[in-house]
Amino acid sequence: MVLVEKISIMVHLTILQHLEDCQVDPLVELPWLWLLILLTSHWYMAGVDTVGGVRIPAGFCGILGFRPSHGAVSHVGVIPISTSLDTIGWFAKDPNILRRVGHVLLQLPYAVQRSPRQIIIADDCFQHLKIPVDRVAQVVIKSTEMLFGRQILKHENVEGYLESKVPSLKEFHSKKSNGEFKTSSTSLIANVMQFLQRYEFKQNHAEWISLVKPVLDPAISAQIYETLEIPDTVIENYRSIRDEMRSAIHFLLKDDGILVIPTIADPPPKLGGKEILSESYQSRACSLLSIASVSGCCQIAIPLGFHNKCPISVSFIARHGGDRFLLDTVHTMYTSLQEQVDIASKSKVSKNVVSKEQSAEIAKEKGNEAFKDKQWQKAIGFYTEAIKLSGAIATYYSNRALAYLELGSYLQAEADCNQAITLDKKNVKAYLRRATAREMLGYYKEAIEDFRYALVLEPTNKRASQSVERLRKLFQ
């Protein structure tokens, strides 16, 4: 450290003398000098981020990590891994340094700082987290509300959005179960990312590998030496997905939107731990990392304190080319985010209760979306998740009953309606749905009673009135 400090002092003296001799503005005319000052004054490090090479270490070490837009920083002098995914990113402990280094490396022209008009919470991505959601998503939500107001917050199901906006993914949706896709959109995009990385790495280094035959870890060696016999049409489809991903994220975020996702779902692995080799671990990690890697967007990993002595990290993503906007936004929000981290850590118990309720509401909304898409079984799964998280809400049972009715599972629908009515004696929908289930089961008298009670609660309900009259004529 003493030697480093001496070198730093000598460099500063040299720079100052050079500036006196040149009499120029260092930021405008000699950006390399300004960058050198930053490098010798503060904690700073750069690296290549292809599929998370900057973001994962930043998330695991509790520091800031920036992956710029693809192509925003020159790759001159860098040995390529995957030319369509590689970016030159950097780490910093201080958001001010991260931003200032970015302005130099990205050669950004002066622009008036803009506030985000939309901060989008990727609700489904946070469901992968292995730590309480309130320690991550809620910190961002509270900070956003304080700085910019609640009106700019939006919640999005990224899986569903990408499925609708990246049509080339349909080529991979070949296997179905009960009318539903077996593989999620982000998992498919992660597969595309991993394939492109391996394919382009072999294109760049196959000759060297064949000549040198390096000794590698068995898992890595198996992938490198594996023959990739992929038709040109499939490769073109992968590239179409990459282009459509960039357009989809651009359409979602536009010029002034931020997408909020976890940096990585799992806590840092223990020394020598094997969990990072598991398929489930890799799938969770790559699904999150692939959003920016494949679309070429910029992303910043932001530390949010600790949970069980392990660093927590959240990531902000902006559209391709929105690097300055993203750096400015994180610079503006960083202090507020850290304040909310302190508040969350001090009220852990009460926050966890709120988190369960909010998670249940998110699951219910997912169920509603699946129901609209006529994916009854999927909707039932989400409603069941909501019930597990918060089983005292009548609406969750009533909604699941409606999905059961669509599947013809009338006994299950009746049971859910019974539970909903137990929790809420005035739940009109539960009475109507139980009446329908009972009518289909042949319990006509009980069905009429339910329809009539629904009319007591809601005298103008046409469905209940018509059903009572119809059943009365048929069975009385």
N, C-alpha and C positions, 0 to 999 in steps of 0.2 A: 504493500500500500504506500510506503514511503517513496519508493521509486516512481510509482504511478503519479503521486502528488508532485514530485519534482519535475517529471516530464510534462505534466499539465501546466505547471507554472512557466516552464520554458516555452511551451507552445503559445501560451497567452502573451508572453512578452514578445515573441516573434510576430504574432498576429498584430499586436498593438503597434509595433514598430513599422510593420508593413502598411498598416492603415494610414499612419502618419505620412509615410513616404508617398503613398498613392493618392491620398486625399479623395477617396471615393465613398459612396454609400455601400457598405458591405452587403446589405440584403439585396440591393438591386443589381449591383455590378459584380460583386464577388460572393455569390451565394455559398460557394464551397468553404469560404472562411467562416461565415456565420454558422454553417453546419459543424465545422471543426470546433468552434467554441462550445456548441451544444454537446458534442461528443466528449469533450474533455472537462465539462463542468457538471454533468449530471449522469445519473444511471440511464443508460441507453444501450440497446443492442438490436441488431437487425438479423433477419433470417428469411429463408424461403418458405412460403406457405403454399402448398399444393392442395393437400387435403386436410389441413389443420396444423401445419408445422409451426405456426406462430400462435394460433388461437388456443390450441390445447395446452401447450406449456404455460401460456399466460393464465388460463383458467385454473390450472393446477397449482400455480405458484402465487396466485393472488396479486397479479400485476396487470397492467393494461397491455393489450396486444392488438395491433392494427393490421388487417389485411386490406390493402388498397384495391381499387377496381383493377380488373385484369388489364394489363398493358399500360397502367398509369405510371409505373416506374420502369426505367430501362433495365433490361436483362443483360446488358453488355457485361461480359466477364463472368457470368453465372453459368454453371453447367446445368443444362435443362433436365428436369425430371419428366414433366408432362407439359408441353408447350401451350396447350389450351387451358391449363389449370394453374400453372406457376404464377406466383406473384412475389414481389419483394416486400415483406412486411417488417415491422419493428415493434419492440417492447419499450415500455417506460414505466416508471413508478409514479410519475407526475403527469396529469392530463395536459398541463401547459406545455411541457417538453414534447409530449406526443404530438401535439398540434403544431408546434413551431417546427419540429423536424419534418412533419408532413408538408408544411407550406414550402419548405426548401426542396425536399426530395421530389415532390409532385410538381414543383415549379408553378405554383398556383398564382394567378393574377389577383390583384386586390379586388375584393368584393364586399359589399355590405353584408354583415352577418344576418342570417334569417332564422326566425324561430320556426320550429316544425308546426305544420298545420294538422298533422295527423300522426299519432303514435299508436301503432297497431300491436296488440298483444296476441301472439299466436297461442291461443288457449290449448290446442291439442298438443303442441310441442311441449308445453309445460307438464303435461300428463306423464311424460317419460321420466321426469325428475325423480331422483332417489332421495331428495331432501324435501322438507315442507315447502309448498308453493309460496306461502306467505313471505318466506325469507328472500324470494326472488321477484316474482311477478308483482306482489303487493307493494314492494319497495319502489318499483318503477311507477306503478299506478299512483301512489301517494305523492311521489316527487313530481310527477307530471301535473297532477291536480294543483299542487302548490305553485308551480312555476308558470303553467300555461292555461290552467282551467280544465275542468272535467270534459268540456265539449270536444276536445281534440282526441280523446281516447276512443279507441275502437277495438272490438274483439273479432278475431278471424279464425276460422278453421282452415289451416293451411293445406291439410290433406285434400279437403274438398275443393278448395280454390285451385290448387295445382292440377287436380284431376280434370277440372273443367277448362283450364286455360292452357294446358300443355297437351294438345290432341295427339301428338306422336307417342305418348305413353300408352295409348290404347293398343298399340302393337304388342305390348308386353302383358296386357290384361287378357290373356288367353284362357287361363284356368279359373273357373268360378266354383263357388260352393254356396248352395241355397240362393243363387242369384247375386251373390256378393263377391267382390274381388278378394282373392286370397292375400295379395300383397299390397301394402299401402303405397300411395304415390311417392312419398319421400323415400321409402325403402327402394323403390324402383329407380328413383333419381340417384340414390346412393350407389346402386349397382352400376348405373351409367358412369358415375364419377370414378369408381374403382376400375371399371374396364378401360376408360380413357387413360387413366394414369398408367396402367400396365401396358396398354397397347402403344402409347406414345413413348413410354420409357424404352420399350424393346426396339421401337423404330430408331430412337436416338442412340442406343447403346448395345444393340445386339452384336455388332461386330466386335466391340471391346470385350463383351462377356464371352463370346466364342473364342477369342484369342487368349485372354488372360485366365479365364475359368476361375474367378475369385471364389474363395471359401466363404460361404454365407450361412446365416441361420437357416436350418432346414425348412421352416415355414416360408421364409422369404425366397429361398432357393427354389422351392416347389412352384411358386408363382412365376418366378422369372423364367425358369426353364420350361414351364408349361407351354404347349403349342396352342396359339390362339387362332384357331381356324374359324374365322368369322367372315361371312359373306360381305361384300362391299355394300350391299343394300342395308345391312344391319348397322354397319359403321356410319353410313349416311343418316340412318334414323337416329343414332346416338347424337350426331351433330345437330340434327333438327331439334332434338330435345333441348340441347344446350342453347340454341338460338331462341326457342320458344320460352324457355325458362327466363332468359333475360327480358324478353318482351312482357312476360307475365308479371315479374317483379316490378318492372318499370310501370306497368299499368296499375299495379296495386299501390305503389308508393308515390308515383309521379315525382315531381321535383322537390317536394317538401314533406315526405312521409318517412317514418322510421318503423321498421319491423323489429319486434322484441322477441327474442327466443333465448332459451338456455344456451350457454356456450357449449356445455357438455352435460349429459344427463347424470353421470356417475361421479362420485367423489374420487380424488386422486388414488390410484392403486398403491398398495403397500409394496415395499421393496421386495422384488422377487415374486410378486403376486402373479397368478396365472389368469386372473379374471379378464384381463384385457385381451386375452387370446380367444375368449369364448365368442360364439357367433352372436349371441344376444347383446353382448357388450359392444361389439363392432357395429352391429346393426343400429343400436341407439345412437352411438357416436356419429357414424357416417350419415345417418338420416338428418341430423342437425347440421353437420358440416357441409353437406352437399348443396344446401340452399344457396349459399354465397359462392362456393367453388364452381358449381356448374353454371350458374347465371352470370358469373364474373362480377358480381356486386361487391361493394366494400363492406367490411364488418369490423366492429371493435368489440373485443372482449373486455368487460369492465368488472373489477373485483367488487364483491359485496360482503366483505367480512368473512366470518367463519361459521361453520356448523359442525359440532362434534370435533373441533380442532382442525377441520379441513376447510380450505378456501372455497368460497362460493363465487360463481361468476355468471353474469348475464351478458348477452350480446345484442348490440344494435346493428341493424343492417339498413343501408340506404341503396338506392338504385345505382347502376353502373354510371360512373362519372360524378356521383354525388359525394366525393371524398371530402371536399372542404366543408360542405354542409354537415356531414356526419361528424367530422372532427370538432367543428364549432358547437354542435349540439351536445356532444359528450362533455366538452369543456364547460359549457353552461350548466349542465345538469349534475356534474360530478359531485360537487359539495353537497347538494341537496340529497343525492342518492346515499351518500355516506351518512348523512344525518338520519335518514329514514332507516338505514341499517341499524344504527344505534337504538332507535326507538323500537324497532322490531325485536331486537335481541333482548331488550329490557322487558318486553311484554309478551314473551314467548308463549305462555300458556293460553292467554286470551286470543292471541293471534291465530294459534292453531285451530281453535274452535271456529273462528271466522273463516279460516281457510277451508275447513271441511264443508261448511255451508256453501261457500262460493264454488268449491270444486263440484259439489252436488248440483248447483245451478248450471254450471258449465256442462256437466254430463246430461242434464235434462234438456238443455238447448241442442246438444248434439243429437239426442233422441228425437227431438222435434224435427230437426233437419232430415234425419234418416226416415222419419215417418212421412214427411213431405215427398221424399224420393221413393216412397212405397217399399222401403227396405225394412219390412216389419221386424224381422229377427234381429237385425242390427239395432233398431230402435229399442227393442226389449232389452238388449244388452246394456245400452246406455242408461235406460231408466232403472235397471237393476243396480247399476253402479251408483246412480244418484241415491237410491234407497239405502245401499250399504253405507254411504257417506253420511246421510241424514234421513233416517227412517221415520221421522215424525211429520213428514210433509205429505198431506193427502193427495196433492196434485201428481206426485210421482207415481203413486199407485193407480190413480185414475187414468193417467196417460198410458201406463203400461197395460192397463185393462183394455184400452182402445186398440192397442197393437195386437193384443191377444184375440180380440174380436175379429180383426182383419185376417188372422191366421186360422180362425175357426176353433180356437182353444177356449171354449165357453166356460168350462169349469175354472180355469185359471183366471179368466176375466172376472167371473163372479167373485172369486176369492179376493182379488185385488180391490174390487169395488167395496166389498165388505170392510176391508181394512181402511180404505179411504173414508168411508162413512163413519167408521169408529173414530177416526181422527178429526173429521169435520162433518158434523150432522147436517150442515146446510150446503153440502157440495152437490149441486144440481146435476152436474155432468156424471158424477158417480152413480146417482140414482138412475139416470137415463141409460147409462151403459150396463148397469146391473139388470135393468129391466129387459134390455135387448138380449143379454146373455141368458136370462131366465126364460124368455120367450123361445129362444132357439133350443133350450134344453127341455122345453115342454112344460115349464112351470108357469102356466098362463095366469093363474090367480095371483101369484106373487109378482109377476110382471106388471099386471094391471095396478097393483098396489104401489109399486115403485113409480110408475108413470103418473099416478094420481098424486103421490107425495111430491114429485117434481113440480106438478102444477100448483101445489100449495106454496112451494118455495118461489115459483116463478110463474104466475098465473097466465102470462102472455106467451108461454112457450108453445109454439104451434106443433112441434114434433110430439110433445107429450100429449097434447090435446087430441091430435089425430090418432095417435097410437091407442089411447084409452078408448076412443070411439070405435076403432077398428076391432080391437080385441073384445070389447063388450058385445058387439054384434055377432062375432063368431063363436064366442064361448059362454055367453050368459043368456 
